Amino acid sequence: MCPRSGTAPPPSTDTLLADVLAVIPASEAKVWNETVIDRLAELRPERYGDWAHMSSEDKTSHLTAALKPYGIATGQVGKRVEGKFTNKRGIERADISTAIAERNRKRDAS
């Protein structure tokens, strides 16, 4: 736990991008931030479990902040839930793939 915020420290950024990509299937182009957080908590509860206990708004803000250093922006993602169209902040899977490829290209160049 971080003494100031009372939340778990952010995970290593090297694993964050790979973990996010792992929880978004190729068939899902866009996904809500809160959904990503919940899936991350299931994937690695020891690393992301505390994130799952945040409010939906906090989950969205938290993931947005964690991905910002990689140039990954959030946007409105709409989907139909129980017959009603709902917009929430989310990410595009392609942006995660691009960030990983860019990071790997930089590593290979060093």
C-alpha positions as CSV (number, residue, x, y, z in Angstrom):
1,M,0.0,0.0,0.0
2,C,1.1,3.5,-0.7
3,P,1.2,5.4,2.5
4,R,-0.3,8.6,1.1
5,S,-3.1,7.3,-1.0
6,G,-3.8,4.0,0.8
7,T,-4.0,2.2,-2.5
8,A,-1.7,-0.4,-4.0
9,P,1.4,1.0,-5.8
10,P,1.1,1.0,-9.5
11,P,2.3,-2.2,-11.1
12,S,5.5,-2.3,-13.2
13,T,4.6,-0.5,-16.5
14,D,6.2,-3.3,-18.5
15,T,3.6,-5.7,-17.2
16,L,0.7,-3.3,-17.2
17,L,0.5,-3.0,-21.0
18,A,0.9,-6.7,-21.5
19,D,-1.7,-7.4,-18.8
20,V,-4.2,-5.0,-20.3
21,L,-3.7,-6.6,-23.7
22,A,-4.2,-10.0,-22.2
23,V,-7.6,-9.1,-20.8
24,I,-9.0,-7.6,-24.0
25,P,-9.7,-10.3,-26.5
26,A,-8.8,-9.5,-30.2
27,S,-12.6,-9.6,-30.9
28,E,-13.2,-6.6,-28.6
29,A,-11.9,-3.4,-30.3
30,K,-13.0,-1.1,-27.5
31,V,-13.7,-1.7,-23.8
32,W,-14.7,0.4,-20.8
33,N,-11.9,1.2,-18.3
34,E,-13.8,-0.2,-15.4
35,T,-14.2,-3.5,-17.3
36,V,-10.4,-3.6,-17.9
37,I,-9.8,-3.0,-14.2
38,D,-12.1,-5.8,-13.2
39,R,-10.5,-8.2,-15.6
40,L,-7.0,-7.2,-14.4
41,A,-8.1,-7.9,-10.9
42,E,-9.2,-11.4,-11.9
43,L,-6.0,-11.9,-13.9
44,R,-3.6,-10.9,-11.2
45,P,-5.4,-10.3,-7.9
46,E,-2.1,-9.8,-6.0
47,R,-1.2,-6.9,-8.3
48,Y,-4.5,-5.3,-9.3
49,G,-7.0,-6.7,-6.7
50,D,-7.2,-3.4,-4.8
51,W,-8.1,-1.6,-7.9
52,A,-11.3,-3.7,-8.3
53,H,-12.7,-2.2,-5.0
54,M,-12.7,1.3,-6.4
55,S,-15.8,3.1,-7.6
56,S,-16.5,3.0,-11.3
57,E,-15.4,6.6,-11.6
58,D,-12.1,5.9,-9.7
59,K,-11.4,2.9,-11.8
60,T,-11.8,5.0,-14.9
61,S,-9.5,7.7,-13.6
62,H,-6.9,5.3,-12.3
63,L,-6.5,3.4,-15.6
64,T,-6.5,6.6,-17.6
65,A,-3.6,7.9,-15.4
66,A,-1.7,4.7,-15.6
67,L,-1.9,4.5,-19.4
68,K,-1.3,8.2,-20.1
69,P,2.6,8.0,-20.0
70,Y,2.3,5.7,-23.0
71,G,0.3,8.1,-25.0
72,I,-2.8,6.0,-24.7
73,A,-5.9,8.2,-24.5
74,T,-9.3,7.3,-23.3
75,G,-12.5,8.1,-25.2
76,Q,-16.2,7.4,-25.1
77,V,-17.0,3.8,-25.7
78,G,-20.6,3.0,-26.3
79,K,-22.4,-0.3,-26.0
80,R,-25.8,-1.6,-25.4
81,V,-26.6,-2.8,-21.9
82,E,-30.0,-4.3,-21.2
83,G,-31.4,-2.7,-24.4
84,K,-30.1,0.8,-23.5
85,F,-27.1,2.4,-25.2
86,T,-24.5,3.5,-22.6
87,N,-21.4,5.6,-23.0
88,K,-18.4,5.3,-20.6
89,R,-14.7,6.1,-20.8
90,G,-12.7,3.4,-22.3
91,I,-9.7,2.4,-24.4
92,E,-9.0,0.8,-27.8
93,R,-7.2,-2.5,-27.9
94,A,-5.3,-1.3,-31.0
95,D,-3.8,1.6,-28.9
96,I,-2.4,-0.9,-26.4
97,S,-0.9,-3.1,-29.2
98,T,0.7,0.0,-30.8
99,A,2.2,1.1,-27.5
100,I,3.7,-2.3,-26.9
101,A,5.1,-2.4,-30.4
102,E,6.6,1.0,-30.0
103,R,8.2,0.1,-26.6
104,N,9.7,-3.0,-28.1
105,R,11.0,-1.1,-31.1
106,K,12.7,1.3,-28.7
107,R,14.2,-1.5,-26.7
108,D,15.5,-3.2,-29.8
109,A,17.1,0.0,-31.0
110,S,19.1,0.4,-27.7
